[in-house]
């Protein structure tokens, strides 16, 4: 049962990572596996290699928490491969409802992550504002267009994965800004193995490097780090706001008309508004449910110990 819940958390992380504006790191934090995830990734190092050659694969596997990484990674990969096409379709055809759901999810997550700011001091306030401004600026930036060469895809993987494990910063949106969201999504949908492997290689390198930096920050400057991350999440709401007016469009490689530049607008009264509000509430309820499950699992683990 434990592995099943962990797999489902990975599915939730993968589903979030597909959507520009939503971070899989947010899901990891809300479900209570964030610190364990960073710690496990950080342990893929020279010590793991020494254990592999001196004590064998079992010792190295235990050191890096291999079962945890494989089960969680399987859930993420399952979501990426199975949900990419569906979420892409929903974003094209029902954008308000999709964004409304994730808007509610992020609002509840802001409250959850904000509780980790234990010291409400001047530094925390400044970093909170910096995070809001920076994320809002990134969210409002216009996408560029870069040719998806192997080197570019590799670098994009390294950059995007850093955003994906940060609560509040969407790796998919970083890809969108680089003009690489569509090529990477198409590679997932069409199982283009070379592009997927190149992107995954860059992601692995970026993940191992950045996880160490982030782990150090959480260990030595946890209060300041969570103030900044909470600001990131608040600022990302600019991107996730469901009601937009499209100022510029383009035709993608599939012949679909997709928005390029959009502005946020106020919603009009009607059935769509009430359904969107219901979906926002559903996002909040989902986060509360994930919190409840995570707390129950933690209590069970403490009782067992």
Secondary structure, DSSP 8 states (H G I E B T S, - for coil): -HHHHHHHHHHHHHHHHHSTT--HHHHHHHTT-HHHHHHHHHT-SHHHHHHHHHT-HHHHHHHTTHHHHHHHHHHHHHHHHHHHHHHHHHHHH-HHHHHHHHHHHHHHHHHHHHTT-----HHHHHHHHHHHHHHHHHHHS--------HHHHHHHHHHHHHHHTSTT--HHHHHHHHT-HHHHHHHHHHT-HHHHHHHHHHHHHHHHHHHHHHHHHHHHSHHHHHHHHHHHHHHHHHHH-S-EEEEEEEE-TTS-EEEEEEEE----SSHHHHHHHHHHHHHHHHHHHHHHHHHHHHHHHHHH-
